[in-house]
């Protein structure tokens, strides 16, 4: 084909600008999403990104992502991104829209996330007519966690928790979200669409764009329910799963528009923007001297100023969460104010894992640890992810032979040892977390052995680990003492 002929062709379909050029969730395959072949989330993502492009709203769009198979929205969409706790995306989207009314806020959720734990949030947000757009992906099953029965599972449908099929007498009936919300006065636009064939996919794209356009026009609450295939948990091929949605699922969840007041709805005035942060103490009548300080030293000689903020990070299976739990339980035993907040990826194997732990003699204002005075990094990826968050005066405990030179931070002290190998020499490599625990306890001096023993007794039920854990903690203390010589 000549260059002149090529010049006559134009690209009519391509990757939406609302997507990142590369998906950096993993080092490899940065052109791919994590979705299974045939998953409806991928199609829904493309339709939503295309609508953002066509409406020209990328620079003011904020997407609130779910817990579930769609959790990695922030790796794919080049917009403002916020991750919400399970079921709370609608509540978070409400807060974002009210604080940033000029933004276009999208609430993206699956059926387990929205219709189960999030049912109260979606019901009341719709009843208030919040100025948000909700994309509700319904595949009638809990996909990410292994295929359990969802609120939208069909009668007779077999799942991991309904092996004989869903029974109305035992599990109740499938929840019809569109029909339920359409009984409310406030919603402007509610439609159920499907990915059952190409014609339906085109209609779904139009509906999603219309729901987005409603928010651009300031008309109020819109929700699009997308019936979606899940080949992996349906145990079907992608084509079979798509046909099942069209031929079976739609009998329970009929397609159609359940509410459309877009023609008569009038744009409502946006609320005033939220006050600046520095005005909030004045509004609340709180004097500046009454506010908690940022992150004082871990403790003084008496421990009166204790404010230990720890971030523990590594791979799943390294005992990351247990280390944090032991710290928190020991803190409770010592009569301290305590918070423990776990965070882990949705992968069933080799996923990342980390937790936030705070111990204080004061009331704890937030469980989040954004600037830890101690970072416990159980592998190099965890170190590189969080190393820059440690402020001067903090400590890093690193599970490695040597601390990477390019990770050194001004004013941050480091103890790098092969903690896993040290634990292996004691009897079991899985006790590496307890060796690191011992080093942390010796370094901070915040808890006594009696507190740690009490925590281990409550958390570790297998008695054969008791003595090993104690020896591992003591070995960690020795390593810290040796590093100070």
N, C-alpha and C positions, 0 to 999 in steps of 0.2 A: 504494500500500500504506500503510495507516495506521500510526502510530507504535506502536499497541498490538500490531499484528501483527508489526512488526519486533522488538519487545521479546521476542517468543516465541522468536526464533532465537538460537542460540549458535554461535560460531565453533568448528568442530570440527578445523580444520587451519589452522595459521599458521606464521609464521617462528619457528624455535626460539630460545629465549632464549640458547642457547650461541653464537649468531651475534652479531656486532656489528650494531648498528642500521644503520650505514653502512659501506661498504667503501671506505676512503680510499686505495686503491692509486693511483688517479688522481683528478684534480680533477673529471672528468666521470663520469657514469653510476655514481654511488656505490651504486646499488641493485643493480648487476650484478656477477657474478663475471667472471673472464677466460676461463672455459671456453667452448669452441666449442659451438654448438647440438647437442644430442644426446650430448654427452660424458658418460660414466658417472661421472666424478669429481663432477659436480654432484649427482647422485642419491645417491652414496655419502656426500658431505658432509652432505646433509640427514638421512640415516638415522643417521649417527654423532651429529650434533647433537641429534636427537630422543632418542636413547638416553641421552645425557648429561643432558638435561632430565629424562627420566622417572626416572632413577636418583638425581637430586638431587646430582650430584657436580661441578657446574661449578666451584665454588670451590676444588677440590683436584685438578682435572684438568690434566695437562701433556701437550701434544701435540708430538711430535717430527716436524717436517715433512721432506719429501724434497727431492731435486733431481729435477726433472721437471715434468710438467704440474701436479702438486699442490703446487708449491713455495710458493705464496702462502697456505698455511694460516693463517699468522700475521696476515693481513689479514682473515680471515673469522671465525675462532673466537675468542670472548671467553673464553679460558682461558689458562693458562700456555703459552707457545709457545717452542720452541727450533728453530732451523734447523741441520741437520746437513750435513756434507760428503757428496758423492755416495757412496751405498752404506753410509754409516756410521750411519744412523738407528737401527738396532737396537743398535749398540754405545753410542750416546749414550743411548738409552732405558734400557739396562741401568744405565749410570752414574747417571742421574737417579733411577731407582727405588731403587737401593741407597743413594743419599745422602739421598733423601727418601722413605722407605718408606711413609709415610702417604699419599702422592700416588697418583692414578690416572694411569698413564703409558700413552699411546697412541703406537704406532709406525705411521705412515702412509706407505706406499711403493708405487711402481709396479713393474712387472715388470723394467724395465731397472735400476732402482735396487736392488731387493731380490735379484733372481734372478741378476744378472750380477756387478757389482762388489761387491754386498753379500752374496753367497752364503755367504761364510765367517761373517760376523756372524750371519746368521739361523740358520744351521745350529748354531752353538755356543750361541747364546742359547736356542734350543729344547732343545738337549741338556742345558743346565743347568737348564731349567725356570724361566727368569726370570719374575718376577711382572709381566709386561707383556701388553698386548693389541696384536696386530699386525693392521692392516687392509692387505691386499695387493691392489692393483688391477691386474688382468691384462688388458691389451687387445692382447697378442701383437705389440706393435710399439714401437719407440722413437718416441714421438709428438713430444716437444718439439724434438728435434734434427733432424727431417726425415724420419722414417720408415724408419730402418735396421732390420735384422733384430735381434730381441730373443731372449733365451733361450727365450721361450715362443712364438715365431713357429711357425705350423703348417707341417707338411711340404707343399711345393708352394706355399706362400703367397709372393707376390711383394712384395719390399720394395726400398728404395733400394739396399741392399747385396746383395740376392739377386734380381736382376731376372728371372731364369729360374725363380724359385721355390726355396724351401728344399729342400736335398738332404740326406738323412741321411748320405751319403758325404762331403759337403763341409762342411756346417755342423753335423752331428749332429742328434739328435732334440730335440723340444721338452722343456723341463725341467718335470717335474711336482713342484711344490713341496710340495703337500699330501701326496702319496703318499710323497715322500722324508722329510718330517719325521715322518710317522706311523710310520716304522720305529724312531723313537727312543723311549726309555722315559719321558722326563720330561714331554712335552707333555700337557696336560689336555684340550684341546678344539681340534680342527682341522676346519673345514668349508669346502667350496667351494660358492659360490652364484653366481647369475647375474642380470643385468639384462635378460634376453631378452624378458620380457613382464611384465605387471602382477602375475600370481601369483608369479612368481619374485622380483620386487622386494619383495613382502611377506615372503617367506621370508628374503630377504637382510636385511631390517630386523630380523627376529626373531633371526637368527644374530648380527648385530652387537651387539644388545642383550645377548644371552646371553654373548658373549665379554667384554663390559664387566662384566657382573654377576659373572662368574667372578673377575675381579680385585678387585672390591669385596669378595667373599667370601674373598679371599686364597688362591685355589685353585691359582694357578700360570699357566703359559704357555698363551695361546690365540691362534689365528691364523684369520682369515677371508679366504679368497681370493675376490675378486669379479671374475667375468668381465664385462668392460666394453666397450661399443662405442667406437670412435674414428672417427666419420664422415669427418673431414677426411683422415686418412691412409689409411683404407680406401677413400677416394674414392667414398663412398656417401652417400645421404641419411640423415638420422637414423633413419628407419623401416627402411630397408634395412640399416643397420649393426646395429640392434637385432635384426632377424631373423637376420642372419648369425651373431651371437653365439649365438642360440638353436639355429639349424639346422645350423651348421657347426662353430663353435668348441667346442660342448659334446661333439661326437663325439670330439675329442682330449682334452678336459678334462671328464670326466663329473662331474656334480654329486653331492654327497652329504657325509655325515659320515664322516671318516676316523679320528677319535679323539674319544671322548666319555667321560671319566671323572669328569664333574662330580658324579654321584650318590655315588660312593664316595670321591672325593677329600676329604681333610681339610685345613682351613685350616692353613697353616704359620705359625709365629711370625715376625713381622717382625724383620729384623736391627736391631742397634743403629744409631742415627743416626750420621752421620759426625761426627768431632770438629770443634770450633770451629776456625776458621782460625788463631787466635792460639796454638793448642796444637800445630799441625803442626810448627813448628821444634823444639819440645821432643821430640815423638815421633820426629822424624828425627835428633835429636842435632845440630842445626845452630844455632850461636850467632847471635844477631841481627845482630852486626857482619859476619857472613859473607854475609848476604843482599844481593842487588843493590839499589841505590837506585832511587827512582822514576823521575824524568826530570830529571837535572841539566841545567845549561846546555849548549847545543849543543857548545861547546868553550871551552877557555881559550886563552891565547896559544900554548901548546905543542901543543894538541890532545889532551892527555892524558885529558881527561874527556869525550871525544867520545861523545855519545849522541843521534844524530839520528833523530827519529821523524817521518816524513812521511806525510801522507794526501793522495793525489792523486785528484781526483774530477771527473766531468763526464759527458758523453754518450758512448756508443760511437761511434768514428770520430774522436774528438778527439785521439787519441794518448795517452790516460790511462795505459794499461798500458805503452806503450813508454817513456814518461818514467820510470816506476818501474823498468822493466827496466834502462834506461841507468844510473840511479843505483846500482842493485844491482850491475850488472856492473862499473861503475867502482870501487865500493867493494871488490869482490873483487880488482880489479887493484891497488888500493892496500894490500892485505893486511889489510883490516878484517873484522870479523865482520859478516855481512850476512843480512837476511831480506827477502823480497819475497812478498807475499800478494795475489793478484788477487781481485776480487769484481765480478761483473757479473750483470745481470738476464737472464732467459730470453727476453726479446723478441728477435726476429730483427733488428728495426730500432729505432732511436732509444731503446734501452734505457739505463739508467743503468750507469755503470762507475766503479769506483774501485779503488785498491790501497793497501796498507800497505807502507811501506819503512822498514827500520831499519838504521842503520849505527852500529857501536860498536867500541870497543877491548876491551870486555868480552864475555863469553859472553852471547848474547841469550836471555832467558828465555822470550819469547813473540813470535811474528810479528805479533800483533795490535797495532794502534796506536789506542788508544781516546782518548788525549789527545795529539794531535800537537803538537810544537813548531813545525812548519811545515805549514800547510794550503795546498795548491795547488788552488784552485777554478776550474774552467774555464768554469763557467756559474753563473747565479744560483740555480737549484734545488740544485746541489751546495753552494754557499755556505750557503744557508739550512739545509740538512740537517746540516752538520757544524760550523758556525761556533761553536756553544756548547761544542764539545769542546776548543777551543784554550785552554790555560791562560794566565794572565798571564805575560808574558815571551816568548810565542810570536809567530809571524809568519803573516800570511795574504797570499798572492799571488792576486789576483782578476782574472779576465779580463773587464774591463768598464770603461766610461768613468769611472764614479764608484762608490765603495763605498756601498751602501745604508746610510743613517743608522741605521736600526733594527737593523742587524747589528753595529754597533760594540760591541766587548767591552773592558772595563777592562783596561788593561795590555797589550793585544795590538796590535802594529804591523801596518800594512797598506800594501801597494803594489798599487794598482788601475790597470791600464792596459789598453787594447784590444789585448791580445797577438795575437789572431788577425788584426786589421787591420794591425798592425805587421809580422807575418810575410808577409801578402799583399803589402805594399809591398816586401819583400825578394825576393819571387819566387813564394811559394806559401803560402796561408793555412794549409795543413796543418802548417806548421812552427811554428805558435803554441805547441805544447808545448815546442819547443826554446828559444824565446824565454823562456818561463817557467822552463825549466831553467837558462838563463844567469843569470836574476835570483836563483834559489835558490842557485846555486853562489857567486855574488858575496856574497850575504847571509850564508851559512854559512861559507864558506872551508874546506870540509872536503875537497875533492878538487882535484887538479891537472888542467890541460888534457890532459896525457899520459894520465891515467886515463880521462877522458871520450872521448878519441880512440880509445883501445883498445876501449872498450865499444861505441862507434858502429861501429867496424870489424867487430866480431863480430855485431852485431844488425841493422845496416842494410846489406843486400847490394847495393842499387842505387847505383852510384857517382855518379849525377847528384845524389843527395841529400847527398852528403858535404860539399861546399862550402857548400850552402845551410844545412845543420845547423850548421856552424861559424860562419857569419855570424849565424845566428839566436841562437846561444848568446852570441856576443860582444855582439850588440845587447841581449840581456837583461841582461848584465853592466853595460852602459852605463846602462840604465834604472835599475838599482839604485844605481849610483854617483851618477847625477843626482838621485835622490830624497834622497840624504844631504847634498846641498849646501845 
